[in-house]
Amino acid sequence: MSAVTDLAGLLRSGVPLMDVRAPVEFAKGAFPAACNLPLMNDIERQKVGTCYKQHGQHAAIELGHQLVGGAVKRARVAAWAAFAQQHPDGVLYCFRGGLRSRIVQQWLQEAGVQLPYVEGGYKALRTVLIDTTEQAVAQCHWVVLGGMTGTGKTEVLATLDQALDLEGHAHHRGSSFGKHATAQPGQIDFENRLALDLLRQRSAGARRFVVEDEARLVGACSLPLSLHRGMLQAPLVWLEDSLAGRVARIVDDYVVKLCAEFVALHGPEAGPQRFAERLRQSLDNIVKRLGHARHRQLSKLMAQALAVQQSSGDVSAHCAWIEALLVEYYDPMYAYQRRETAHRVLFRGERAAVTEFLQHWLRQQG
């Protein structure tokens, strides 16, 4: 039976993957190119697992054939065959590249379909990605892009060839107001996305990376510990912008674009209401850090802005609470951080100068 052994090459290529693990396993972590077409569903897998513990492998295999037989088997083989037909270059995998992979491959062969499997399965692919991140942290040069909230750090990263967009992979903007309308990936999916990005960039020759300054948590996603520790030691480039420019950018990101996300997801009637609820909840989440008096003041300004936006579509009233939040809450924290990390700063400036500096740094050898 044919097996794929070049796992790094497989992951780099983005070849479509057929994951034959149970849905509960797939939900815990998978790969962006993977489609879940399980050999057994969650209930069947649980029954077979219990049988294996109580009566051994032979009895468990017999039970598995009983549970996945007849019409059930035919339907699953048909789904696998359709995947193979749609993706002639596809590859299948189970958890360890063992019994489930061999059964699926054998049943497909009996149906006249050839589909290779991953030697070592999901566990081996995952190990490749974990090692990729660890090696990149140890072997590559890193610069961290810092700056006050709203300076447009993510926009600068998007102009660079060798950048790692942590917020993009985490599907979160990194602040208390950073949730999107749709959910973040699970922790393992987040780690896999980061590692795949690194794997592809390193295979193209990248040895220098720029990454945005982040806390260990980006929303609910936790940065790999080695990466976060490396970021705390790496040189900093500080991006600056005017208060007015920062407020305008935040209004666009956290009001205009976020509202559009909710409208696209929930429709023109429910969407704006869900957006307003999210904005209020984000402010409520930091009430203890704001203090109750400041929270009441900002809540009032936000309510007024939401009312104006709902009645006329004008978002300019949001500038009041956003500017107050920056000046009274975020900026003092960043000012402290800037003093504490001043010895690590390589360069500081506004967008054009910072972008030029980083592009020059990335072109350097070594």
N, C-alpha and C positions, 0 to 999 in steps of 0.2 A: 504494500500500500504506500502511495507516494506521500512524502512528508516534506514540509518546508523547514529548513534549518537556519537560513539567514534571517533571523528575526528582526535585526536592526534594519536590514534592507526592506523587509516586508512592511515594517511600520513607516519608514521613510516614504515608501511609494504610495501609500494611501490606498492600497488594494482593498476592495470590498471584503469584509470579513463576516462570516456566518457564525454567530455565537450560539452553540447548541446547549448551553447551560440553561438551567431553569430560570424563569423570570425573576425570582427573588435574588438569584446570584447576579444576574445582569444588572438589576437595579442598584446593587451595591457598588458597581464599578464596571466600566467597559471602555471601549475605544471609539473615537468619533466615526470611524469607518465601519463600525460593527452593526449588524442587524440580528436581533434575537429571534431565532427559529428553533425552539428547544426540542430536544429529544423527549423530555418529560416535563410536564407542567409541575407547579409547586407541590400539589397534593400527591401526585404520582412519585415525585422525588422523595417526599417525606416517607411515604409507605415503603419504598424500596430501601431507603436508609435505615428505617426501623427493622426491616427484615434482615438486612445485612448484619446489624448489630446482634440480633437475636439468633439468627440461623446460618449466617455465613454467606460468602459470595455466591456460591452456586444457587442457593435458594433465592437470593436477591435478584440474580439475573433471570431466573425463571419467572419470578413475579413481574419483573420489568417487561418481559415479552408478553405476559398475559395482559398487563395494563395498556401496553402500546402495541396492540395487535389489530387485525381486521381493518375496519374502516378508519380507525384512529391512525394506524400505521400508514395506510394508503394516503390519507390527507397530509400527513407530515412529510412523507417522501415526495409527494407532489409539490409541496411548498419549497422543499429543499431543491428539487429539480428546477423549479421556476427560478429560484435564486441563481443556480448555476447557469441556466440559459441566459438570464439577464446579465450575469457577471461572469463571463468565461474565464476571467483571470482571478476569480474569487478563491478564498481559502476558508476552511472551517476550523473551529477550535472548540474544545471543552475546557474544563478547569486545568487538568494536568496533561492533556494530550493522550489520555488513556482509553479506557473502555468505551466511553460515550462517543469519542471521535471515531474509533474503529467501527462501532456499530453503524453510525450514520454513514460513514464512507462505504461500508459494505452494502448497506441497503440501497445506497445510490448506485453502486456498481451493478447490483442486481437489476436496477431499473435502466441500466445502460448509460449512466452518468458518471463522469470522472470528476472528482473534486479533492484536491490535496488537503491535508490537515496540518496544523501547526504542531511541530514536535515540542512537547513541554507545555502546550496549551496556554491558557490565559496567564497562569502563574509565571511562565517563562517570559512572555511578552511584558508583563508588569515588571519583572525583575530588570529587563533591559531598560525600561523607562526610568525606574528608580536609579539605576546605575548611571544613566545619561545625565540626570540632574546633578548627582553627586560629583561626577567627573567634570561637568561644566563649571560648577562652583570652584572646584579645586584647580582646574587647568586654565581657565579663561580669565581675562581682565574685565573688571566691572566698574561702571560709573553709575551712581545713583542720582537721578534728577529730582531735586527738591524744589520747594516753593510754597508760598501761601496758597490757601484754598482759592481756586478759581483762576489761577494764572495760566492754565491751559497746558499743563504738563503732558496730558494724554495726546493733545494735538501735536506737540513737538515730537513725541515718540512715533507718531504715525508718519512723520516725514523721514525717519531714519531707517536704513536698511537692516541694521543689527540691533533691534530693540526687542525687549520681552514685555508684552502688554499684560501685566498681571491683572489689571482691572477688566480687561477684555475677556481674558480666560475665566475669570471669576464671575463675569456678568454682573458687575457691581462697581459703582463709582468710588468706593472706598471711604466715604464719609457717612455720618449718621443719616444723611438724606440720600444715600447712594443706591438704594434698591431700585431695580427696574420693575416694570409691570409684570414680567414673567420671572419665574424662580431661578435661583442660582443652580449651577451643577452640584452634584454631590462631591464630597471631598476627594474621593479617588478619581472621579472623572476630571476634576480640576487639576489634580496632580498629573494625570495622563496628558491633558491638553498642554500644560506647560512643558512637559518633557518632550512631547512630540515636536513642539515648536523649536526647542533647543536642538533636538536630534537633526531636524531638517536644516536648520541654520548652520550647525557645526559641520554637517556633511557637505555643505556648500563652501566651507572654508572659514566660517566666522570663528574668531577667537576673542573678540571684544564685544561686550554687550552693554547697552544702556537700559536701565530699569527705573521705574518711578518709585519714589520714596513711599513706602507703605508700612503700616503696622503689621504685626504677625498675622492678624485677621483682616481679610478683605471681605467684609460682610460676614458670612458664615464660613467662608473658605479660609483654611489655615495654610500659610506659606510653608513649604518644606523647611524644616528646621535649619538645615545646612545653608540653604539659600538666604534665609532671613539673617542668620549669623554673619554670612558673608556681606550682606548689604549693610549691616551695622558697622563694618570695618572699611567699606569701600569709599573711595573719594566721592565728594559731592559736587554737583553743579547746581547753582541756585538760580531759578527762573523768577524774574520780577515782572510785575505789571502794575498799572495804576489801580486804585480802588474802584474807579468807575468802570474800567475794563473788566475787572474781576466780577463785579456785580452783574454787568451785562452778560458775561459768559455763563454765570450761574443761573440767571433767569432763563437763558436759552436752554441749558441742559436740564435743570431741575423743575422748570415750569413748562416751557413750550414743548420740548421734546418728550418729557415724561408724560404730560397730558396727552400728547399724540399717541404714545404707546398704549395708554389706557383706552383711548377712543378706538384704536385699531383692534384692541383685544375684546372690549366689552360693548362697543357701539357708541353712537353719538349721544345717547341719553344717559346710560349708566356709566360710561367712561369718565366724563368729567366729575361725576360724584365720587367714583372710586379714586380718582386722582386726588381730589380734595381730602378724602379720608386718609390717604397715604401721607400727604403732606402734613396734616395735623398730627398723625400718629408719629411721624418722624420727629417732630418738635417735642411731642410728649415724651418720647423715649429718652431725651436728654434733660428732663425737667430738674433732676437732682443736681446735675452739673451746672445748669443755668442758674438755679435758684428760683424760687417761686415767684418773686416779684418780677424778675426779668422775663420769666416764662409767660406770665400774664400779659406783659407789655407786647411781647412778640406774637403771642396768640391773637391779640386784638388786631395788630397790624396785618397778620396773615389772613384773618377772617375778613377784614375790609378788602384786601387784595383779591381774595377768592370771590367775593361778592361782585366786585367790579369786573373781574374776568368772566364770571358767569353771565352778567347782564350785557356786556358789550364786547367781550373778547379781548379787551385791552389788558395786557399783562404788566404794564409799567408800574402799577401800584405795588407789585411784589418787591420792587427795588428797596422799599423802606425797611421791611423786616429782614431782608437779606443783608443789606448794608449794616444794620444794627447787629445782626448775628455775627458777621465777619469782625467788625470792630471790637465788639464787647466779648466775644467768646472764642472764635477761631484764631484771630490774629495774636492775642496774647500767648496762646499755646505755641504757635509757630515761632513767635519771637523768642520764646524760651528755648525751643529746639534749635533755632539758628545760633543762639549764643553757645549752647552746649556742643554744637558740631562745627563751630567756626574753623577749627584746626584742620578739618577734612575738606574744606571748600577749595576746589581747583579754580573755579571761575563763577562769576555771577553777572547777570545782565538780562536785558529784555529778549523777547523771542528770537529776533533775527540774529543777534549776537550769540545767544546760547546755541541755536541751531547750527550756526557756522562752526562754533567751537567743537560741538559734539561730532559733527561730520568730519572735521579734521582729526579729532582723537580716534575715531573709528578707522580712519585710513592708515593710521600708524601700524607698523609691523610689530609682531610679537604679542 
